[in-house]
Amino acid sequence: MGNQLFGEASKWVHRATAASKGTNSKNGAIVAKAQNALSSAYANTTTAEKQQLRELQNQLDQIK
């Protein structure tokens, strides 16, 4: 289950990053979904995945 949540978090962060480069009016909603996915995934991942999630969180923080 952890890997599925990790994959979802990664997908949403990448979507948020792509949306931030365009003129998408739904950026806030996408960022919120990415943040929620990161939070959900963090509790259910391995130590190595947690490090990768922190990196994804850093990416998300840069576009907020």
Secondary structure as a PSIPRED ss2 file (coil, helix, strand):
# PSIPRED VFORMAT (PSIPRED V4.0)

   1 M C   1.000  0.000  0.000
   2 G H   0.000  1.000  0.000
   3 N H   0.000  1.000  0.000
   4 Q H   0.000  1.000  0.000
   5 L H   0.000  1.000  0.000
   6 F H   0.000  1.000  0.000
   7 G H   0.000  1.000  0.000
   8 E H   0.000  1.000  0.000
   9 A H   0.000  1.000  0.000
  10 S H   0.000  1.000  0.000
  11 K H   0.000  1.000  0.000
  12 W H   0.000  1.000  0.000
  13 V H   0.000  1.000  0.000
  14 H H   0.000  1.000  0.000
  15 R H   0.000  1.000  0.000
  16 A H   0.000  1.000  0.000
  17 T H   0.000  1.000  0.000
  18 A H   0.000  1.000  0.000
  19 A H   0.000  1.000  0.000
  20 S H   0.000  1.000  0.000
  21 K C   1.000  0.000  0.000
  22 G C   1.000  0.000  0.000
  23 T C   1.000  0.000  0.000
  24 N C   1.000  0.000  0.000
  25 S C   1.000  0.000  0.000
  26 K C   1.000  0.000  0.000
  27 N H   0.000  1.000  0.000
  28 G H   0.000  1.000  0.000
  29 A H   0.000  1.000  0.000
  30 I H   0.000  1.000  0.000
  31 V H   0.000  1.000  0.000
  32 A H   0.000  1.000  0.000
  33 K H   0.000  1.000  0.000
  34 A H   0.000  1.000  0.000
  35 Q H   0.000  1.000  0.000
  36 N H   0.000  1.000  0.000
  37 A H   0.000  1.000  0.000
  38 L H   0.000  1.000  0.000
  39 S H   0.000  1.000  0.000
  40 S H   0.000  1.000  0.000
  41 A H   0.000  1.000  0.000
  42 Y H   0.000  1.000  0.000
  43 A C   1.000  0.000  0.000
  44 N C   1.000  0.000  0.000
  45 T C   1.000  0.000  0.000
  46 T C   1.000  0.000  0.000
  47 T H   0.000  1.000  0.000
  48 A H   0.000  1.000  0.000
  49 E H   0.000  1.000  0.000
  50 K H   0.000  1.000  0.000
  51 Q H   0.000  1.000  0.000
  52 Q H   0.000  1.000  0.000
  53 L H   0.000  1.000  0.000
  54 R H   0.000  1.000  0.000
  55 E H   0.000  1.000  0.000
  56 L H   0.000  1.000  0.000
  57 Q H   0.000  1.000  0.000
  58 N H   0.000  1.000  0.000
  59 Q H   0.000  1.000  0.000
  60 L H   0.000  1.000  0.000
  61 D H   0.000  1.000  0.000
  62 Q H   0.000  1.000  0.000
  63 I H   0.000  1.000  0.000
  64 K C   1.000  0.000  0.000
